[in-house]
Amino acid sequence: MYQVTVDYAKANLEELCDRTEKEPDGVVIVRENRSYILITQEEWESLAETSELMQDSKLLQHIASARREYAAGETIIMEQVFG
């Protein structure tokens, strides 16, 4: 994870915005023992959507059920579904 001080971030914001595109975990900006993460809007939207989905108890039950079926070998191949 790429980490910089707040003073560096102030002086190099354009560079950090470009770097954020390449850093999968974003850019960490540190100020007085606190950390802030700079991420792209797309990454933020993805995280927000994942968080929302993880609160859907029915969806989580379906995922758990599918994992159990997979672990038990209860799977079908693509040709069985699509012919």
C-alpha positions in Angstrom: 0.0 0.0 0.0 1.4 3.4 -1.0 1.6 5.8 1.9 2.4 9.5 2.0 2.2 12.3 4.5 -0.5 15.0 4.3 2.1 17.6 3.4 3.3 15.4 0.5 -0.4 14.9 -0.6 -1.0 18.7 -0.5 2.0 19.3 -2.8 1.4 16.3 -5.1 -2.4 15.8 -5.3 -2.4 15.4 -9.1 0.3 12.7 -8.9 -1.6 10.9 -6.1 -4.9 10.9 -8.2 -3.0 9.3 -11.0 -1.3 6.8 -8.6 -4.7 5.9 -7.1 -5.7 4.5 -10.5 -2.8 2.0 -10.3 -2.9 1.1 -6.5 -5.4 -1.6 -5.8 -5.7 -0.6 -2.2 -5.7 3.1 -2.8 -3.3 5.7 -1.4 -2.9 6.1 2.3 -2.5 9.7 3.5 -1.2 10.0 7.1 -1.7 13.0 9.4 -1.0 13.0 13.1 -1.3 9.2 13.6 -4.5 9.1 11.6 -4.8 7.5 8.2 -7.1 8.4 5.3 -7.5 6.4 2.1 -7.7 8.0 -1.4 -9.5 5.7 -3.8 -11.3 6.1 -7.1 -15.0 6.7 -7.3 -15.4 3.4 -9.1 -13.7 1.6 -6.2 -15.8 3.5 -3.7 -19.0 2.5 -5.5 -17.9 -1.1 -5.7 -17.2 -1.2 -2.0 -20.5 0.5 -1.2 -22.4 -2.1 -3.4 -20.6 -5.0 -1.7 -21.4 -3.6 1.7 -25.1 -3.3 0.7 -25.1 -6.9 -0.7 -23.5 -8.3 2.5 -26.5 -7.0 4.5 -29.0 -9.0 2.4 -29.6 -12.1 4.6 -31.5 -14.0 1.9 -28.6 -13.5 -0.5 -26.1 -14.7 2.1 -28.3 -17.8 2.7 -28.2 -18.5 -1.0 -24.5 -18.1 -1.1 -24.0 -20.4 1.9 -26.3 -23.0 0.3 -24.5 -22.8 -3.0 -21.1 -23.3 -1.2 -22.4 -26.4 0.6 -23.7 -27.8 -2.7 -20.4 -27.2 -4.4 -18.4 -28.8 -1.5 -20.7 -31.8 -1.7 -20.1 -32.1 -5.5 -23.6 -31.2 -6.4 -22.7 -29.2 -9.4 -23.7 -29.2 -13.1 -21.6 -28.4 -16.1 -22.4 -25.5 -18.5 -23.6 -27.9 -21.2 -26.2 -29.2 -18.9 -27.6 -25.7 -18.3 -27.2 -24.3 -21.9 -27.3 -27.5 -23.9 
